[in-house]
Amino acid sequence: MTVMPFPVGPIVGSADQTSVRLFAAMPSGALKAGQKLPLGRVRWRPVGEERWRGPTHFRINGNFDSSGVVVLKGLQPNTRYEHQAGFVDDIDLPDEQLDWQAMHKGHFRTAPRDHKQPVSFLFGSCCYRFVGTDHEIEDTRADRIFSVMAENAAAERTDFVLFGGDQVYADATWKVAAASSQQQYFDLYRQSFGQPHIRRLMSDYNQHMILDDHEIENNWPARANADLWTSKYPAAMKAYQIYQASHSPAVPLNQEGSRLDRDPDALWYSYRWGCADFFLMDLRTERVLSRWPWQRKIMSGAQEEAVIQWLHREPDRVKCLVSSVPLFPEQRWPFRGEDAWEGFRAQRQRLLDAIRDSGCRRLLVLSGDVHASLYARLERRNQAPVHAWICSGLFWPTALMAFRWYRPMIRDNHRLPGLLAPSIGKVTVPGEVYSRDAFSRVSVDENGARLSLFDRRGQFLPQASKELQW
């Protein structure tokens, strides 16, 4: 019997030295709510070996849009594997009768044992796809950049791909045809992640993701009301949990580390790869909005404390803090808003003070959201600089060019204000602000970082790129 390909996935998720998560979804409605059947099959082997391991059977859950996550264990550190994953319609079919010949071979990599090994990954955010009034994606242009990213990833050792938010646009045409029901959010992910080039990229390289507003609606929760909190928001969060969070460390595994155990307590998470530690902040679902500036929060107290503990843990290591919205620079008047960190000055000041107090001197903040790419630096007296790299968007249509950051909109060479303090440091934007579609390669080691920007055709953009020495 031929193993059948998943319409979505397999998506390679997070990995440590000896295990990896793979996500996949069967056709919509394949299983009814309450049905859980071991229809998934996956086999794997180190690149260059002939003998396959497996196949392992894994459960597809009708409660989660007919999807499943399998955890492969007993792997070797710092090893590139190839895998094949699909589904069957007969759970009793013997493994030796399975025909894998037509299945695509994907790849993943396990984390290195060497905690000083350099790290190189692709980074980007914001992939807009036009959704019509029939809730169908009518834009194939957005998918092309993932083919270019795959070519870049194949040309140089790539440890993983990091997405900084807005992987889907639930409100592509503002309120017209915006996703609101559970099935509409499911369909949005199935169409977005089912396009051919992003499917291949996600099956060939480990993926890490965090959400921003468009996974729910623009500037969430600025216009939220009781109805949206109880209808749209739960639908968006369930879809996000299934298609983005489930293959990340945010969702806990059982004691044996063999399967997903329960819903996540929070969506933020951290992981380690080689010489670098990563913390992906959730800056959307824990916000507290208030007319009083000192009461406003962009993240919960629990997450803030977790970030501070992460900063203080081995502060001499490279630290990559992923913020879906820019920490700095700020925008000039009249472009200023309250959606990014500039609207949460009290908590921003506490975060920057925590960075100072931790003694971290190899810190890089990675952000998206603003449909432009740039490097910025914050300098404070008696403190190592805080470096910020913004890369957005992967695709943003020409018709919406007004909704981008441009150099005249950005404050350069300015004092960053705190809530009460007139200045908590000086911000500069020394390079080019690139306001077109782009992705980046971020390479870090114990000596510095190389921030390389590429346009949608894969051409290197030296004027907007940056090399750093810690």
C-alpha positions in Angstrom: 0.0 0.0 0.0 1.3 3.5 -0.9 1.9 5.8 2.0 -0.1 9.0 1.3 1.4 12.5 1.6 0.0 14.9 4.2 -1.6 18.0 2.7 0.1 20.1 5.5 3.5 19.0 6.6 5.5 17.3 7.7 6.8 20.5 9.5 10.1 19.9 11.3 9.8 21.5 14.7 12.2 22.0 17.6 15.1 19.6 18.2 17.6 19.0 21.0 20.6 16.8 20.9 18.7 13.5 20.8 15.1 14.2 19.7 13.0 16.2 17.3 9.3 17.0 16.8 7.5 16.6 13.5 4.0 18.0 12.8 1.6 16.9 10.1 -2.1 17.2 9.2 -4.4 14.9 7.2 -7.1 16.2 4.9 -9.6 18.5 6.7 -12.4 16.5 8.3 -10.5 13.2 7.9 -11.3 12.4 11.6 -14.3 13.6 13.6 -14.0 15.3 16.9 -13.1 12.6 19.5 -11.5 10.3 17.0 -7.8 9.5 17.7 -6.2 6.9 15.4 -2.5 5.9 14.8 -2.7 6.7 11.0 0.6 8.6 10.8 3.8 6.9 9.6 7.4 8.2 9.7 10.8 6.8 9.0 14.2 8.4 9.2 18.0 7.9 8.8 21.2 9.9 9.0 22.1 11.5 5.7 24.4 9.1 3.8 23.1 5.9 5.4 21.0 3.3 3.6 19.1 1.7 6.4 15.9 3.4 7.5 14.8 3.6 11.1 11.2 3.0 11.8 8.5 3.3 10.6 7.1 4.8 13.8 3.3 5.0 14.1 1.8 8.2 15.5 -1.6 9.4 16.4 -3.8 11.7 14.4 -6.3 13.6 16.6 -9.7 14.7 15.3 -9.9 17.3 18.1 -6.9 19.1 16.5 -8.0 19.4 12.9 -6.9 15.9 12.0 -3.3 16.6 12.9 -0.6 15.0 15.0 2.9 15.5 16.3 5.5 12.7 16.6 8.6 12.9 18.7 11.6 11.0 17.3 14.0 10.0 20.1 17.4 8.3 20.3 19.0 10.5 17.7 22.7 11.5 17.5 23.8 15.1 18.3 24.8 17.5 15.5 23.6 15.2 12.8 21.6 15.9 9.6 18.8 13.3 9.1 16.4 12.7 6.2 12.8 11.6 6.8 9.7 10.5 5.1 6.3 11.0 6.7 2.8 10.2 5.5 -0.5 8.5 6.5 -2.4 5.3 5.8 -6.0 4.5 5.9 -5.6 1.0 7.5 -4.0 1.0 10.9 -3.6 -2.8 10.7 -1.5 -2.8 7.5 1.9 -4.4 8.2 4.9 -2.1 7.9 6.6 -4.3 5.4 3.8 -3.7 3.0 4.1 0.0 2.9 5.3 1.6 -0.3 7.4 4.8 0.3 8.7 5.4 -3.2 6.5 8.4 -4.0 7.1 10.2 -0.7 9.2 13.3 -0.5 12.4 13.1 1.6 12.6 15.9 4.1 15.5 16.7 6.5 16.2 17.9 10.0 19.2 18.6 12.2 19.8 17.8 15.8 21.5 20.3 18.2 25.2 20.1 18.7 26.8 18.8 21.9 29.4 21.6 21.6 28.0 24.6 23.5 30.5 26.9 21.7 29.7 25.9 18.2 28.7 28.9 15.9 25.0 29.1 14.9 23.6 30.2 11.5 19.9 30.5 10.8 17.4 32.2 8.5 15.2 34.9 10.0 12.1 36.8 8.7 8.6 37.7 9.5 5.3 38.9 8.1 4.1 36.9 5.1 0.9 38.5 3.7 -1.4 36.5 1.5 -4.5 38.0 -0.1 -7.7 36.3 1.1 -10.8 36.8 -0.9 -14.4 37.1 0.3 -14.7 33.4 -0.2 -11.9 32.9 2.4 -9.7 31.4 -0.2 -6.1 32.5 -0.6 -5.8 34.1 -4.1 -2.1 35.1 -3.9 0.7 32.7 -5.0 3.4 35.4 -5.0 3.9 35.2 -1.3 5.1 31.6 -1.6 8.0 32.4 -4.0 10.3 33.8 -1.3 10.4 30.5 0.4 11.9 28.9 -2.7 14.6 31.5 -2.5 15.1 30.9 1.2 15.5 27.2 0.5 18.2 27.9 -2.0 20.0 30.1 0.5 19.7 27.5 3.2 21.1 24.8 0.9 24.1 26.9 0.0 25.4 27.3 3.5 25.0 25.2 6.7 21.7 26.2 8.2 20.7 25.2 11.7 17.1 26.2 11.5 14.6 28.8 10.3 13.2 31.4 12.7 9.9 33.2 12.1 9.2 36.3 14.1 5.4 36.6 13.8 2.6 37.1 11.3 3.2 33.8 9.6 -0.5 34.0 8.5 -2.8 37.0 8.0 -6.3 36.3 9.4 -7.3 39.9 8.5 -5.7 40.2 5.1 -8.5 42.5 3.9 -9.1 44.2 7.2 -12.6 43.4 8.5 -13.9 42.2 5.1 -13.7 38.4 5.1 -11.5 38.3 8.2 -11.3 34.9 9.8 -13.6 34.5 12.8 -14.8 30.9 13.1 -12.7 28.0 14.1 -12.9 26.4 10.6 -11.9 29.6 8.9 -8.7 29.8 11.0 -8.0 26.1 10.3 -8.5 26.7 6.6 -6.2 29.8 6.7 -3.4 27.7 8.1 -4.0 24.8 5.8 -3.9 27.0 2.7 -0.9 29.2 3.9 1.3 26.3 5.1 0.1 24.0 2.2 1.6 26.1 -0.6 4.4 24.2 -2.3 7.6 26.2 -1.5 6.8 26.9 2.1 5.9 23.2 2.5 9.3 22.1 1.2 11.2 24.6 3.4 9.4 23.6 6.5 10.0 19.9 5.8 13.7 20.4 5.1 14.8 22.6 8.0 13.9 22.9 11.7 11.4 25.6 12.3 10.8 28.0 15.3 7.9 30.3 15.3 6.2 32.9 17.6 3.0 34.8 16.9 2.2 38.5 16.4 -1.1 40.3 15.9 -2.2 39.1 12.5 -2.5 35.5 13.7 -5.6 37.0 15.5 -6.4 40.5 14.1 -4.5 43.7 13.5 -3.1 45.4 16.7 -4.8 42.8 18.9 -6.2 43.4 21.5 -6.6 47.1 20.9 -10.2 46.7 19.6 -11.1 43.5 21.5 -14.6 43.3 23.2 -16.4 40.7 25.1 -17.6 39.0 21.9 -14.2 38.8 20.3 -12.6 37.5 23.5 -15.0 34.6 23.7 -15.3 33.8 19.9 -12.6 35.0 17.6 -9.7 34.8 20.2 -10.3 31.1 21.3 -10.6 30.1 17.6 -7.3 31.9 16.7 -5.4 30.5 19.6 -6.5 26.9 19.0 -5.4 27.2 15.4 -2.1 28.8 16.5 -1.5 26.1 19.1 -2.1 23.3 16.5 -0.1 24.7 13.6 2.7 26.7 15.2 3.1 26.0 19.0 2.6 22.2 19.0 6.0 21.5 17.4 7.8 24.0 19.7 9.0 23.7 23.3 6.0 25.7 24.4 3.9 22.5 24.5 5.1 20.2 27.2 5.9 16.5 26.6 5.0 13.6 28.9 7.5 12.4 31.4 9.1 10.0 28.9 9.4 12.7 26.3 7.6 10.6 23.7 4.4 12.6 23.0 2.6 15.9 23.7 1.2 15.9 27.2 -1.2 18.8 27.5 -2.0 22.3 26.4 0.7 24.9 27.0 0.7 27.0 30.1 2.2 29.9 28.1 3.2 30.4 24.4 6.7 31.9 25.1 9.6 29.5 25.3 13.4 29.3 25.2 15.9 26.8 23.8 19.7 26.5 23.3 21.6 25.8 20.1 25.4 25.7 20.1 26.9 29.0 21.4 23.5 30.8 21.6 20.5 30.9 23.9 17.1 31.9 22.4 14.0 33.3 24.1 10.9 33.8 22.0 8.6 36.2 23.8 4.8 36.2 23.4 3.9 39.9 23.2 0.3 39.5 22.1 -1.8 37.2 24.3 -0.6 38.6 27.7 -1.1 42.3 27.1 -2.7 44.6 29.7 -4.0 47.8 28.2 -4.7 50.8 30.3 -5.1 54.6 30.1 -2.5 54.8 32.8 1.0 54.3 31.4 2.5 52.6 34.5 -0.3 49.9 34.4 0.3 48.9 30.7 2.0 45.6 30.1 3.1 44.0 26.9 3.7 40.7 28.7 2.7 39.2 32.0 4.8 39.4 35.2 5.5 35.7 34.9 7.0 36.0 31.4 8.9 39.1 32.4 10.5 37.2 35.3 11.3 34.3 33.0 13.1 36.6 30.6 15.1 38.1 33.5 16.1 34.7 34.8 17.1 33.7 31.2 19.3 36.8 31.0 21.0 36.1 34.3 21.6 32.4 33.4 25.1 32.1 32.0 25.2 35.8 30.9 28.5 35.3 29.0 26.8 33.2 26.3 25.3 34.7 23.1 21.7 35.7 23.8 19.1 36.1 21.1 15.9 37.7 22.4 13.0 37.4 19.9 10.5 40.2 20.1 7.7 40.2 17.5 7.5 44.1 17.7 10.5 46.4 17.8 12.1 47.2 21.1 13.7 50.2 19.4 14.0 52.6 17.5 10.9 54.6 17.9 8.9 56.4 15.2 8.8 60.1 14.7 5.6 62.1 15.3 2.9 61.8 13.8 3.7 58.1 13.1 4.1 57.1 16.7 1.7 54.5 18.1 1.2 52.4 21.1 1.3 48.9 19.6 5.1 48.3 19.9 7.3 48.6 23.0 7.1 52.4 22.8 3.6 52.1 24.1 4.8 50.2 27.1 7.7 52.3 28.4 7.6 51.2 32.1 8.1 47.5 31.1 10.6 48.4 28.4 12.7 50.3 31.0 12.6 47.3 33.4 13.7 45.0 30.6 16.6 47.2 29.5 17.6 47.6 33.2 17.5 43.8 33.6 19.7 43.5 30.5 22.2 46.0 32.1 22.1 44.2 35.5 22.6 40.8 34.0 25.9 41.8 32.5 25.0 40.3 29.1 27.5 41.6 26.5 26.5 39.4 23.6 22.8 40.3 23.2 20.9 40.5 19.9 17.2 41.5 19.8 15.4 40.0 16.7 12.1 41.7 15.6 9.6 41.9 12.8 6.2 43.6 12.3 7.1 46.9 10.5 7.5 45.7 6.9 11.1 47.0 6.7 14.6 45.7 7.6 17.2 47.6 9.5 19.9 47.4 12.2 19.7 49.7 15.3 21.9 50.0 18.4 21.2 51.2 22.0 24.1 52.5 24.0 24.1 53.2 27.7 26.9 54.4 29.9 29.0 51.5 31.4 27.0 48.9 29.5 27.7 46.8 26.4 25.5 47.9 23.4 22.2 46.3 22.8 22.0 45.3 19.2 18.6 45.1 17.4 18.0 43.4 14.0 14.6 44.0 12.4 13.6 41.9 9.3 10.2 42.3 7.8 8.3 41.4 5.7 8.8 38.2 3.8 6.0 39.4 1.4 4.1 42.6 1.6 2.1 43.7 -1.5 2.9 46.8 -3.5 -0.7 48.0 -3.0 0.0 48.4 0.7 3.3 50.2 0.4 2.1 53.0 2.7 2.1 50.5 5.6 5.9 50.2 5.8 8.6 51.8 7.8 10.7 54.3 5.9 13.8 56.2 7.0 12.0 59.5 7.4 9.5 57.9 9.8 12.2 56.6 12.2 13.9 58.5 15.0 17.7 58.3 14.6 20.4 59.4 17.0 17.8 59.9 19.7 17.4 59.4 23.4 15.2 56.5 24.3 12.7 57.6 27.0 11.6 55.6 29.9 8.3 56.1 31.8 9.7 58.8 34.1 13.4 58.9 33.1 14.0 61.4 30.2 16.6 58.9 28.8 17.6 55.3 29.2 20.1 55.3 26.4 21.0 56.6 23.0 19.6 54.9 19.9 21.2 55.0 16.5 20.3 53.5 13.1 23.6 53.6 11.2 22.8 51.6 8.1 20.2 51.6 5.3 16.5 51.1 6.1 15.3 48.6 3.4 11.6 48.9 2.8 11.0 46.0 0.5 10.5 42.2 0.8 13.4 40.5 2.3 14.7 37.7 4.6 18.0 37.5 6.5 20.7 35.1 7.5 21.9 35.5 11.1 25.2 33.9 12.0 26.6 34.2 15.5 29.6 33.0 17.4 31.4 34.0 20.6 33.2 36.9 18.8 30.4 38.6 17.0 27.5 38.3 14.6 26.9 38.7 10.8 23.5 40.0 9.9 23.0 39.4 6.2 19.9 40.8 4.3 18.7 39.3 1.0 15.9 40.6 -1.3 13.1 38.5 -2.6 15.3 37.3 -5.5 18.1 36.2 -3.1 20.4 39.1 -3.9 22.7 40.1 -1.0 22.1 43.7 0.2 25.3 44.9 1.8 24.2 48.4 2.6 21.4 47.1 4.9 23.5 44.3 6.4 25.8 44.5 9.4 28.7 42.8 11.0 29.2 43.1 14.8 31.9 42.5 17.3 30.6 41.9 20.8 
